[in-house]
Amino acid sequence: MMRRAPLFAILALALGACARPANLPAGPEPGPEPAPPPAVSRTGPPPHDWWQLSPYTEGWRGIGAERAYSELLSKLQPKDTVIVGVIDSGVDINHPDLDDVVWTNPGEIAGNGKDDDGDGYVDDVHGWDFIGGPKGDIDQERLELTRLYAADSVLFEGVNADTLSTARRAEYDRYRGYRKELQSKRAEIQQQLAQTQMVSAAFDRASMLLRQATGSDSLTMQNVQAVNPTAPDVAQAKVIWLELTRQGATKDVIQAAVDDLETQLRYGLNPAFNPRPIVGDDPDDVNQRFYGNNDVIGPDALHGTHVAGIIGAERNNGFGIDGVAAPVRIMSIRTVPDGDERDKDVANAIRYAVDHGAKVVNMSFGKAYSPQKGAVDDAVRYAADHGVLLIHAAGNDAANLDESNNYPTRRYLDGGTAPNWIEVGASTYRGDTLVASFSNYSHTMVDVFAPGEAIYSTVPGGKYENLQGTSMAAPVVTGEAALLMAYFPKLTPRQVKQIILDSATRYPGLQVEQPGESGAMVPFSQLSISGGIVNVYRAVQMAEQMTGRH
Protein backbone atom coordinates (compact mmCIF):
# COMPACT_ATOMS: atom_id res chain seq x y z
CA MET A 1 0.00 0.00 0.00
CA MET A 2 1.18 3.49 -0.74
CA ARG A 3 1.80 5.04 2.64
CA ARG A 4 -0.10 8.20 3.41
CA ALA A 5 1.86 11.44 3.38
CA PRO A 6 4.47 11.10 6.11
CA LEU A 7 3.15 12.63 9.30
CA PHE A 8 6.44 11.76 10.98
CA ALA A 9 8.30 14.31 8.84
CA ILE A 10 5.83 17.04 9.75
CA LEU A 11 6.02 16.31 13.46
CA ALA A 12 9.81 16.04 13.52
CA LEU A 13 10.15 19.29 11.61
CA ALA A 14 7.80 21.03 14.01
CA LEU A 15 9.68 19.77 17.06
CA GLY A 16 13.00 20.74 15.54
CA ALA A 17 11.70 24.25 14.96
CA CYS A 18 10.85 24.42 18.62
CA ALA A 19 14.06 23.03 19.94
CA ARG A 20 0.26 16.74 -23.05
CA PRO A 21 0.41 13.28 -25.08
CA ALA A 22 0.34 13.74 -28.91
CA ASN A 23 -1.94 12.36 -31.65
CA LEU A 24 -5.18 12.19 -29.66
CA PRO A 25 -8.60 12.49 -31.35
CA ALA A 26 -9.13 16.10 -32.30
CA GLY A 27 -12.17 18.22 -31.55
CA PRO A 28 -13.01 21.91 -31.81
CA GLU A 29 -10.32 24.15 -30.39
CA PRO A 30 -11.07 25.17 -26.83
CA GLY A 31 -11.63 28.79 -25.94
CA PRO A 32 -8.80 30.94 -24.65
CA GLU A 33 -7.14 29.86 -21.43
CA PRO A 34 -8.39 32.01 -18.56
CA ALA A 35 -5.92 34.13 -16.65
CA PRO A 36 -4.26 32.10 -13.89
CA PRO A 37 -5.51 32.66 -10.37
CA PRO A 38 -3.27 34.39 -7.84
CA ALA A 39 -0.16 32.44 -6.92
CA VAL A 40 -0.88 33.06 -3.25
CA SER A 41 -4.46 32.49 -2.29
CA ARG A 42 -6.34 32.23 1.00
CA THR A 43 -4.52 31.46 4.23
CA GLY A 44 -5.55 29.80 7.47
CA PRO A 45 -7.34 26.50 8.05
CA PRO A 46 -9.28 25.50 4.95
CA PRO A 47 -12.98 24.57 4.91
CA HIS A 48 -13.76 20.87 4.61
CA ASP A 49 -14.68 21.27 0.93
CA TRP A 50 -11.77 23.52 -0.08
CA TRP A 51 -10.64 21.02 -2.67
CA GLN A 52 -14.01 21.23 -4.47
CA LEU A 53 -13.91 25.05 -4.62
CA SER A 54 -12.44 27.34 -7.27
CA PRO A 55 -9.34 29.54 -7.07
CA TYR A 56 -11.15 32.02 -9.30
CA THR A 57 -14.34 32.45 -7.28
CA GLU A 58 -13.70 31.26 -3.71
CA GLY A 59 -9.95 31.79 -3.60
CA TRP A 60 -9.08 28.21 -2.61
CA ARG A 61 -6.88 26.19 -4.93
CA GLY A 62 -9.47 23.50 -5.52
CA ILE A 63 -10.83 21.96 -8.68
CA GLY A 64 -13.91 24.12 -9.28
CA ALA A 65 -16.33 21.17 -9.12
CA GLU A 66 -19.00 23.04 -7.15
CA ARG A 67 -18.86 25.90 -9.64
CA ALA A 68 -19.14 23.42 -12.52
CA TYR A 69 -22.26 21.84 -11.03
CA SER A 70 -23.96 25.16 -10.25
CA GLU A 71 -23.06 27.10 -13.40
CA LEU A 72 -22.67 24.49 -16.14
CA LEU A 73 -24.11 21.09 -15.24
CA SER A 74 -27.35 22.45 -13.77
CA LYS A 75 -28.46 22.96 -17.39
CA LEU A 76 -27.62 19.38 -18.36
CA GLN A 77 -28.71 15.87 -17.44
CA PRO A 78 -26.23 13.00 -17.14
CA LYS A 79 -26.55 10.45 -19.90
CA ASP A 80 -24.92 7.53 -18.16
CA THR A 81 -24.13 6.08 -14.75
CA VAL A 82 -20.42 5.31 -14.69
CA ILE A 83 -19.02 2.29 -12.88
CA VAL A 84 -15.76 3.12 -11.11
CA GLY A 85 -13.46 0.36 -9.94
CA VAL A 86 -11.71 1.16 -6.67
CA ILE A 87 -8.72 -1.13 -6.25
CA ASP A 88 -7.83 -0.55 -2.63
CA SER A 89 -7.96 -1.84 0.94
CA GLY A 90 -11.75 -2.28 0.87
CA VAL A 91 -14.74 0.05 0.99
CA ASP A 92 -17.33 0.42 3.74
CA ILE A 93 -20.32 -0.15 1.47
CA ASN A 94 -22.65 0.50 4.41
CA HIS A 95 -21.47 4.08 4.97
CA PRO A 96 -24.55 6.33 4.73
CA ASP A 97 -22.79 8.61 2.23
CA LEU A 98 -21.82 5.65 0.02
CA ASP A 99 -24.53 3.01 0.37
CA ASP A 100 -26.63 4.48 -2.47
CA VAL A 101 -23.69 4.63 -4.90
CA VAL A 102 -22.33 1.10 -4.40
CA TRP A 103 -22.17 -1.06 -7.53
CA THR A 104 -24.32 -4.19 -7.53
CA ASN A 105 -23.55 -7.05 -9.89
CA PRO A 106 -26.78 -7.54 -11.88
CA GLY A 107 -25.98 -11.17 -12.63
CA GLU A 108 -25.38 -12.32 -9.06
CA ILE A 109 -27.89 -13.37 -6.39
CA ALA A 110 -26.65 -12.34 -2.98
CA GLY A 111 -25.88 -14.99 -0.40
CA ASN A 112 -26.84 -18.16 -2.27
CA GLY A 113 -23.28 -19.51 -2.42
CA LYS A 114 -23.40 -19.86 -6.21
CA ASP A 115 -21.60 -18.29 -9.12
CA ASP A 116 -24.82 -17.13 -10.78
CA ASP A 117 -23.23 -15.13 -13.60
CA GLY A 118 -20.55 -17.74 -14.32
CA ASP A 119 -17.65 -15.32 -13.97
CA GLY A 120 -15.69 -17.59 -11.65
CA TYR A 121 -16.42 -15.57 -8.50
CA VAL A 122 -19.07 -16.76 -6.07
CA ASP A 123 -21.45 -14.14 -4.62
CA ASP A 124 -19.44 -11.21 -5.98
CA VAL A 125 -22.38 -8.89 -5.43
CA HIS A 126 -20.47 -5.64 -4.86
CA GLY A 127 -16.99 -6.57 -6.07
CA TRP A 128 -14.28 -9.01 -5.00
CA ASP A 129 -11.50 -9.53 -2.46
CA PHE A 130 -8.25 -10.89 -3.91
CA ILE A 131 -6.47 -10.90 -0.53
CA GLY A 132 -8.93 -13.05 1.36
CA GLY A 133 -9.76 -16.72 1.54
CA PRO A 134 -12.20 -19.18 3.08
CA LYS A 135 -10.95 -18.49 6.59
CA GLY A 136 -10.47 -14.74 6.59
CA ASP A 137 -8.71 -11.75 5.11
CA ILE A 138 -5.18 -10.39 4.99
CA ASP A 139 -4.74 -7.12 6.85
CA GLN A 140 -0.97 -6.71 7.31
CA GLU A 141 1.56 -7.69 4.62
CA ARG A 142 5.26 -7.46 3.97
CA LEU A 143 6.83 -4.93 1.63
CA GLU A 144 7.81 -6.35 -1.75
CA LEU A 145 11.45 -5.76 -0.82
CA THR A 146 10.98 -7.92 2.27
CA ARG A 147 9.32 -10.69 0.26
CA LEU A 148 12.14 -10.64 -2.31
CA TYR A 149 14.79 -10.79 0.40
CA ALA A 150 12.97 -13.61 2.20
CA ALA A 151 12.76 -15.69 -0.99
CA ASP A 152 16.43 -15.21 -1.81
CA SER A 153 17.60 -15.78 1.75
CA VAL A 154 16.35 -19.37 1.54
CA LEU A 155 18.82 -19.88 -1.29
CA PHE A 156 21.78 -17.81 -0.19
CA GLU A 157 21.84 -17.34 3.58
CA GLY A 158 25.21 -18.63 4.80
CA VAL A 159 26.42 -19.59 1.31
CA ASN A 160 30.12 -19.16 0.47
CA ALA A 161 30.09 -16.80 -2.53
CA ASP A 162 33.40 -18.20 -3.80
CA THR A 163 31.74 -21.55 -4.54
CA LEU A 164 29.05 -20.05 -6.78
CA SER A 165 28.97 -20.07 -10.57
CA THR A 166 29.01 -16.74 -12.44
CA ALA A 167 25.26 -16.86 -12.98
CA ARG A 168 24.55 -17.75 -9.38
CA ARG A 169 26.96 -15.08 -8.18
CA ALA A 170 24.81 -12.44 -9.93
CA GLU A 171 21.79 -13.74 -8.05
CA TYR A 172 23.77 -13.73 -4.83
CA ASP A 173 24.77 -10.11 -5.39
CA ARG A 174 21.11 -9.24 -5.92
CA TYR A 175 20.29 -10.92 -2.60
CA ARG A 176 23.01 -8.92 -0.85
CA GLY A 177 21.49 -5.74 -2.33
CA TYR A 178 18.06 -6.64 -0.95
CA ARG A 179 19.60 -7.41 2.45
CA LYS A 180 21.45 -4.10 2.60
CA GLU A 181 18.36 -2.09 1.59
CA LEU A 182 16.16 -3.92 4.07
CA GLN A 183 18.61 -3.33 6.90
CA SER A 184 18.81 0.34 5.96
CA LYS A 185 15.02 0.73 5.91
CA ARG A 186 14.63 -0.94 9.28
CA ALA A 187 17.26 1.37 10.77
CA GLU A 188 15.51 4.38 9.24
CA ILE A 189 12.12 3.39 10.64
CA GLN A 190 13.61 2.66 14.06
CA GLN A 191 15.12 6.15 14.10
CA GLN A 192 11.83 7.73 13.01
CA LEU A 193 10.02 5.78 15.71
CA ALA A 194 12.39 7.04 18.39
CA GLN A 195 12.01 10.62 17.20
CA THR A 196 8.22 10.40 16.94
CA GLN A 197 8.08 8.97 20.45
CA MET A 198 10.12 11.99 21.50
CA VAL A 199 7.59 14.26 19.80
CA SER A 200 4.82 12.44 21.65
CA ALA A 201 6.51 12.92 25.01
CA ALA A 202 7.16 16.62 24.29
CA PHE A 203 3.55 17.17 23.25
CA ASP A 204 2.23 15.40 26.35
CA ARG A 205 4.46 17.44 28.67
CA ALA A 206 3.60 20.68 26.90
CA SER A 207 -0.11 19.89 27.17
CA MET A 208 0.22 19.15 30.90
CA LEU A 209 2.01 22.42 31.61
CA LEU A 210 -0.44 24.45 29.55
CA ARG A 211 -3.46 22.90 31.23
CA GLN A 212 -1.99 24.07 34.52
CA ALA A 213 -1.22 27.52 33.09
CA THR A 214 -4.68 28.01 31.59
CA GLY A 215 -6.56 26.37 34.43
CA SER A 216 -8.49 24.40 31.80
CA ASP A 217 -8.54 20.76 30.70
CA SER A 218 -9.45 21.89 27.18
CA LEU A 219 -6.63 23.49 25.20
CA THR A 220 -7.42 25.66 22.18
CA MET A 221 -5.32 27.91 19.99
CA GLN A 222 -7.02 30.87 21.62
CA ASN A 223 -6.43 30.03 25.27
CA VAL A 224 -2.87 28.83 24.65
CA GLN A 225 -2.00 31.97 22.70
CA ALA A 226 -3.33 33.99 25.64
CA VAL A 227 -0.87 32.37 28.06
CA ASN A 228 1.74 34.87 29.32
CA PRO A 229 4.42 32.54 30.66
CA THR A 230 6.78 33.56 33.41
CA ALA A 231 8.60 30.24 33.64
CA PRO A 232 10.93 29.05 30.81
CA ASP A 233 9.39 25.57 30.67
CA VAL A 234 5.90 27.03 30.16
CA ALA A 235 7.22 29.38 27.48
CA GLN A 236 8.79 26.43 25.67
CA ALA A 237 5.60 24.40 26.13
CA LYS A 238 3.59 27.16 24.48
CA VAL A 239 5.88 27.27 21.45
CA ILE A 240 5.91 23.46 21.06
CA TRP A 241 2.15 23.05 21.48
CA LEU A 242 1.24 25.87 19.08
CA GLU A 243 3.66 24.70 16.38
CA LEU A 244 2.59 21.07 16.56
CA THR A 245 -1.09 22.02 16.62
CA ARG A 246 -0.65 24.26 13.58
CA GLN A 247 0.79 21.21 11.81
CA GLY A 248 -2.37 19.25 12.61
CA ALA A 249 -1.00 17.26 15.54
CA THR A 250 -3.19 15.92 18.32
CA LYS A 251 -2.47 13.19 20.87
CA ASP A 252 -4.40 10.71 18.70
CA VAL A 253 -2.65 11.80 15.51
CA ILE A 254 0.80 11.44 17.05
CA GLN A 255 -0.08 8.04 18.50
CA ALA A 256 -1.28 6.95 15.06
CA ALA A 257 2.14 7.88 13.67
CA VAL A 258 3.84 5.81 16.38
CA ASP A 259 1.53 2.86 15.68
CA ASP A 260 2.22 3.09 11.94
CA LEU A 261 5.99 2.97 12.42
CA GLU A 262 5.74 0.06 14.85
CA THR A 263 3.53 -1.79 12.36
CA GLN A 264 6.13 -1.35 9.62
CA LEU A 265 8.78 -2.97 11.80
CA ARG A 266 6.53 -5.78 13.02
CA TYR A 267 5.05 -6.72 9.64
CA GLY A 268 6.16 -4.81 6.55
CA LEU A 269 9.90 -5.11 7.19
CA ASN A 270 9.82 -8.51 8.91
CA PRO A 271 11.03 -11.32 6.61
CA ALA A 272 9.60 -14.01 8.92
CA PHE A 273 6.04 -12.70 8.60
CA ASN A 274 3.93 -14.29 5.83
CA PRO A 275 0.13 -14.03 5.85
CA ARG A 276 -0.43 -15.31 2.29
CA PRO A 277 -1.53 -18.83 3.30
CA ILE A 278 -4.81 -17.16 4.36
CA VAL A 279 -5.66 -16.78 0.67
CA GLY A 280 -4.83 -20.36 -0.25
CA ASP A 281 -3.54 -19.62 -3.75
CA ASP A 282 -0.16 -20.02 -5.38
CA PRO A 283 1.12 -16.42 -5.24
CA ASP A 284 3.76 -17.15 -7.88
CA ASP A 285 1.21 -18.32 -10.47
CA VAL A 286 0.17 -15.14 -12.30
CA ASN A 287 -2.22 -17.11 -14.51
CA GLN A 288 -4.35 -18.12 -11.54
CA ARG A 289 -7.48 -15.96 -11.59
CA PHE A 290 -10.12 -17.48 -9.37
CA TYR A 291 -9.25 -17.16 -5.69
CA GLY A 292 -10.23 -14.87 -2.84
CA ASN A 293 -13.64 -14.16 -1.32
CA ASN A 294 -16.49 -11.66 -1.59
CA ASP A 295 -15.64 -9.54 1.45
CA VAL A 296 -15.26 -6.13 -0.20
CA ILE A 297 -14.92 -4.29 3.13
CA GLY A 298 -12.15 -6.25 4.86
CA PRO A 299 -10.60 -5.70 8.29
CA ASP A 300 -9.44 -2.11 7.65
CA ALA A 301 -11.32 -0.19 4.97
CA LEU A 302 -10.24 3.31 6.05
CA HIS A 303 -8.06 4.05 3.02
CA GLY A 304 -10.43 2.64 0.40
CA THR A 305 -13.51 4.23 1.99
CA HIS A 306 -11.82 7.64 2.01
CA VAL A 307 -10.87 7.21 -1.65
CA ALA A 308 -14.41 6.10 -2.60
CA GLY A 309 -15.95 9.14 -0.89
CA ILE A 310 -13.74 11.55 -2.82
CA ILE A 311 -14.86 9.96 -6.07
CA GLY A 312 -18.54 9.51 -5.50
CA ALA A 313 -20.00 10.24 -2.07
CA GLU A 314 -23.67 10.94 -2.68
CA ARG A 315 -24.22 14.54 -3.71
CA ASN A 316 -26.88 16.83 -2.24
CA ASN A 317 -28.15 14.37 0.35
CA GLY A 318 -28.00 16.97 3.11
CA PHE A 319 -25.12 15.54 5.13
CA GLY A 320 -21.47 14.56 4.99
CA ILE A 321 -19.63 15.41 1.80
CA ASP A 322 -20.28 15.55 -1.92
CA GLY A 323 -18.07 13.42 -4.13
CA VAL A 324 -16.67 14.80 -7.37
CA ALA A 325 -18.74 12.61 -9.67
CA ALA A 326 -22.43 11.97 -10.12
CA PRO A 327 -23.88 9.62 -11.09
CA VAL A 328 -21.45 6.80 -10.36
CA ARG A 329 -21.40 3.31 -8.92
CA ILE A 330 -18.42 2.29 -6.78
CA MET A 331 -17.08 -1.24 -7.36
CA SER A 332 -14.84 -2.32 -4.48
CA ILE A 333 -11.98 -4.64 -5.45
CA ARG A 334 -10.01 -5.40 -2.31
CA THR A 335 -6.38 -5.90 -3.30
CA VAL A 336 -4.24 -3.61 -1.14
CA PRO A 337 -3.20 -4.65 2.38
CA ASP A 338 -1.31 -2.61 4.95
CA GLY A 339 2.00 -3.37 3.28
CA ASP A 340 2.73 -3.94 -0.40
CA GLU A 341 0.14 -5.30 -2.77
CA ARG A 342 1.13 -8.22 -5.03
CA ASP A 343 1.42 -7.83 -8.81
CA LYS A 344 -0.73 -10.91 -9.39
CA ASP A 345 -3.59 -9.41 -7.37
CA VAL A 346 -3.30 -6.03 -9.09
CA ALA A 347 -3.44 -7.64 -12.52
CA ASN A 348 -6.49 -9.70 -11.58
CA ALA A 349 -8.19 -6.68 -10.00
CA ILE A 350 -7.78 -4.64 -13.18
CA ARG A 351 -9.20 -7.49 -15.25
CA TYR A 352 -12.11 -7.93 -12.85
CA ALA A 353 -12.99 -4.23 -13.10
CA VAL A 354 -12.85 -4.29 -16.90
CA ASP A 355 -14.88 -7.49 -17.22
CA HIS A 356 -17.61 -6.12 -14.95
CA GLY A 357 -18.20 -2.82 -16.69
CA ALA A 358 -15.93 -0.29 -15.02
CA LYS A 359 -15.03 2.64 -17.28
CA VAL A 360 -12.44 4.15 -14.98
CA VAL A 361 -10.31 2.51 -12.29
CA ASN A 362 -8.68 4.24 -9.33
CA MET A 363 -5.33 2.87 -8.13
CA SER A 364 -4.14 4.70 -5.00
CA PHE A 365 -1.22 2.41 -4.21
CA GLY A 366 2.38 1.89 -5.21
CA LYS A 367 5.64 0.15 -4.33
CA ALA A 368 9.32 0.16 -5.20
CA TYR A 369 9.61 -3.33 -6.74
CA SER A 370 7.45 -5.20 -9.25
CA PRO A 371 8.73 -8.76 -9.80
CA GLN A 372 5.68 -9.79 -11.86
CA LYS A 373 5.29 -6.54 -13.79
CA GLY A 374 4.67 -8.40 -17.05
CA ALA A 375 1.36 -9.68 -15.69
CA VAL A 376 0.35 -6.15 -14.68
CA ASP A 377 1.37 -4.81 -18.10
CA ASP A 378 -0.86 -7.41 -19.77
CA ALA A 379 -3.79 -6.30 -17.60
CA VAL A 380 -3.13 -2.63 -18.38
CA ARG A 381 -3.16 -3.46 -22.10
CA TYR A 382 -6.40 -5.40 -21.54
CA ALA A 383 -7.94 -2.29 -19.99
CA ALA A 384 -6.72 -0.12 -22.86
CA ASP A 385 -8.19 -2.52 -25.41
CA HIS A 386 -11.56 -2.26 -23.66
CA GLY A 387 -11.59 1.52 -23.33
CA VAL A 388 -10.96 1.70 -19.58
CA LEU A 389 -9.07 4.63 -18.09
CA LEU A 390 -6.60 3.93 -15.26
CA ILE A 391 -5.80 6.64 -12.68
CA HIS A 392 -2.73 6.07 -10.50
CA ALA A 393 -1.32 7.95 -7.51
CA ALA A 394 2.25 9.17 -8.04
CA GLY A 395 3.46 8.35 -4.51
CA ASN A 396 4.45 10.12 -1.31
CA ASP A 397 8.25 9.94 -1.27
CA ALA A 398 8.97 13.52 -2.49
CA ALA A 399 10.88 11.82 -5.31
CA ASN A 400 11.47 12.47 -9.00
CA LEU A 401 9.91 9.54 -10.83
CA ASP A 402 12.45 9.96 -13.59
CA GLU A 403 14.95 8.64 -11.06
CA SER A 404 12.94 6.25 -8.87
CA ASN A 405 10.14 3.72 -9.29
CA ASN A 406 6.57 3.70 -8.01
CA TYR A 407 4.90 0.62 -9.47
CA PRO A 408 2.66 0.04 -11.32
CA THR A 409 3.75 2.40 -14.06
CA ARG A 410 2.56 3.36 -17.53
CA ARG A 411 5.80 2.11 -19.08
CA TYR A 412 5.73 -1.47 -20.35
CA LEU A 413 8.64 -3.82 -19.81
CA ASP A 414 8.90 -4.49 -23.54
CA GLY A 415 8.76 -0.80 -24.50
CA GLY A 416 6.02 1.74 -25.09
CA THR A 417 3.58 3.31 -22.69
CA ALA A 418 -0.07 2.84 -21.78
CA PRO A 419 -2.27 5.46 -23.50
CA ASN A 420 -5.08 4.94 -20.97
CA TRP A 421 -3.08 6.06 -17.92
CA ILE A 422 -3.11 9.23 -15.80
CA GLU A 423 -0.47 9.66 -13.08
CA VAL A 424 -1.43 12.15 -10.36
CA GLY A 425 0.66 14.22 -7.95
CA ALA A 426 -0.69 16.06 -4.91
CA SER A 427 -1.23 19.80 -4.59
CA THR A 428 -1.98 21.75 -1.43
CA TYR A 429 -4.24 24.51 -0.16
CA ARG A 430 -1.33 26.29 1.50
CA GLY A 431 -0.73 29.86 0.42
CA ASP A 432 3.04 29.62 0.02
CA THR A 433 3.26 26.73 -2.44
CA LEU A 434 1.28 24.67 -4.91
CA VAL A 435 2.93 21.29 -4.42
CA ALA A 436 2.42 19.11 -1.36
CA SER A 437 5.83 18.64 0.24
CA PHE A 438 5.51 14.84 0.18
CA SER A 439 4.39 14.42 -3.45
CA ASN A 440 6.37 12.62 -6.11
CA TYR A 441 6.79 14.55 -9.36
CA SER A 442 8.20 14.24 -12.89
CA HIS A 443 7.99 16.18 -16.14
CA THR A 444 7.69 12.88 -18.02
CA MET A 445 5.91 10.48 -15.63
CA VAL A 446 3.39 12.60 -13.67
CA ASP A 447 0.55 13.94 -15.80
CA VAL A 448 -1.14 16.44 -13.52
CA PHE A 449 -1.60 17.55 -9.93
CA ALA A 450 -4.79 17.48 -7.85
CA PRO A 451 -5.62 18.42 -4.24
CA GLY A 452 -4.10 15.89 -1.84
CA GLU A 453 -3.67 17.61 1.51
CA ALA A 454 -6.33 18.04 4.21
CA ILE A 455 -8.90 16.13 2.15
CA TYR A 456 -12.10 15.52 4.13
CA SER A 457 -13.91 12.35 3.13
CA THR A 458 -15.71 9.25 4.29
CA VAL A 459 -14.18 6.68 6.65
CA PRO A 460 -15.70 3.50 8.09
CA GLY A 461 -18.49 3.63 10.64
CA GLY A 462 -20.37 6.52 9.06
CA LYS A 463 -17.58 8.95 9.94
CA TYR A 464 -15.39 11.47 8.13
CA GLU A 465 -11.72 12.42 8.44
CA ASN A 466 -9.02 14.56 6.88
CA LEU A 467 -6.30 12.50 5.21
CA GLN A 468 -3.45 13.47 2.92
CA GLY A 469 -1.40 11.87 0.18
CA THR A 470 -1.35 11.31 -3.56
CA SER A 471 -3.78 8.52 -2.63
CA MET A 472 -6.30 11.33 -2.10
CA ALA A 473 -5.28 13.27 -5.23
CA ALA A 474 -5.79 10.33 -7.61
CA PRO A 475 -9.51 9.85 -6.79
CA VAL A 476 -10.09 13.57 -7.38
CA VAL A 477 -9.02 12.94 -10.98
CA THR A 478 -10.94 9.65 -11.11
CA GLY A 479 -14.06 11.55 -10.06
CA GLU A 480 -13.43 14.16 -12.74
CA ALA A 481 -13.04 11.47 -15.40
CA ALA A 482 -16.24 9.71 -14.27
CA LEU A 483 -18.14 13.00 -14.29
CA LEU A 484 -17.09 13.71 -17.88
CA MET A 485 -18.01 10.18 -18.93
CA ALA A 486 -21.44 10.47 -17.28
CA TYR A 487 -22.40 13.78 -18.90
CA PHE A 488 -20.54 13.35 -22.19
CA PRO A 489 -20.57 9.59 -22.94
CA LYS A 490 -19.50 10.10 -26.57
CA LEU A 491 -16.03 11.07 -25.38
CA THR A 492 -13.42 8.36 -25.76
CA PRO A 493 -11.10 7.55 -22.84
CA ARG A 494 -8.27 9.25 -24.72
CA GLN A 495 -10.37 12.37 -25.17
CA VAL A 496 -11.29 12.37 -21.50
CA LYS A 497 -7.62 12.14 -20.59
CA GLN A 498 -6.73 14.92 -23.02
CA ILE A 499 -9.42 17.21 -21.63
CA ILE A 500 -8.26 16.60 -18.06
CA LEU A 501 -4.70 17.56 -18.94
CA ASP A 502 -5.52 20.46 -21.26
CA SER A 503 -8.02 22.02 -18.87
CA ALA A 504 -5.68 22.03 -15.87
CA THR A 505 -5.01 25.40 -14.25
CA ARG A 506 -1.53 26.69 -15.03
CA TYR A 507 0.59 29.13 -13.05
CA PRO A 508 3.02 30.49 -15.67
CA GLY A 509 6.38 31.49 -14.31
CA LEU A 510 5.62 30.45 -10.74
CA GLN A 511 8.60 29.08 -8.80
CA VAL A 512 7.84 26.51 -6.09
CA GLU A 513 9.95 24.54 -3.68
CA GLN A 514 10.77 21.17 -5.16
CA PRO A 515 9.59 18.32 -2.91
CA GLY A 516 12.41 16.65 -1.07
CA GLU A 517 15.37 17.81 0.95
CA SER A 518 17.17 20.03 -1.58
CA GLY A 519 14.97 23.07 -1.02
CA ALA A 520 15.56 24.06 -4.66
CA MET A 521 13.13 26.46 -6.29
CA VAL A 522 11.84 25.19 -9.64
CA PRO A 523 9.09 26.17 -12.09
CA PHE A 524 5.81 24.51 -11.12
CA SER A 525 5.31 23.80 -14.83
CA GLN A 526 8.28 21.41 -14.80
CA LEU A 527 6.92 19.07 -12.13
CA SER A 528 4.33 17.38 -14.39
CA ILE A 529 3.52 16.86 -18.05
CA SER A 530 0.56 19.23 -18.04
CA GLY A 531 2.14 21.72 -15.66
CA GLY A 532 -1.18 22.28 -13.93
CA ILE A 533 -3.78 21.40 -11.30
CA VAL A 534 -7.01 19.78 -12.48
CA ASN A 535 -9.90 22.15 -13.17
CA VAL A 536 -13.32 20.48 -13.43
CA TYR A 537 -15.09 23.70 -14.43
CA ARG A 538 -12.76 24.19 -17.40
CA ALA A 539 -12.92 20.47 -18.25
CA VAL A 540 -16.71 20.60 -18.54
CA GLN A 541 -16.44 23.66 -20.78
CA MET A 542 -14.00 21.85 -23.05
CA ALA A 543 -16.16 18.71 -23.11
CA GLU A 544 -19.14 20.81 -24.18
CA GLN A 545 -17.09 22.35 -26.98
CA MET A 546 -15.68 19.01 -28.12
CA THR A 547 -19.06 17.26 -28.21
CA GLY A 548 -21.10 20.26 -29.38
CA ARG A 549 -23.38 19.87 -26.38
CA HIS A 550 -24.55 23.06 -24.70
ABEGO torsion letter per residue (X at the ends): XBBBBBAAAAAAAAAAAAXXBBGBBBBBBBBBBBBBBBABBBBEBBBAAAAABBAAAAGBBBAGAAAAAAAAAAABBBABBBBBBBBBAEBBAABAAAAAABBBBAABBBGAGBBAAGAGBBGBAAEBBAABBAAEBBABBBBAAAAAAAAAAAAABGBBAAABBAAAAAAAAAAAAAAAAAAAAAAAAAAAAAAAAAAAAAAAAAAAAAAAAAGBABBBAAAAAABBBABAAAAAAAAAAAAAAAAGBBAAAAAAAAAAAAAAAAAAABAABBAAAAAGBBAABAABABBEBABAAEABAAAAAAAAAAAABBBGAGBEBBBABOBBBBBBBBABBBEBBBAAAAAAAAAAAAAAGBABBBBBBBBABBAAAAAAAAAAAAAAAAGBBBBBBAEAAGBBAAABBBOBBABBAAEEBBAABBBBBBBBABAABABBAABBBEAAABABBBBABGBBBBBBGGBBBBBBEAAAAAAAAAAAAAAAAAABAABBAAAAAAAAAAABBBBBGBBBBBBEAAGBBBBAAAABAAGBBBBAAAAAAAAAAAAGBX
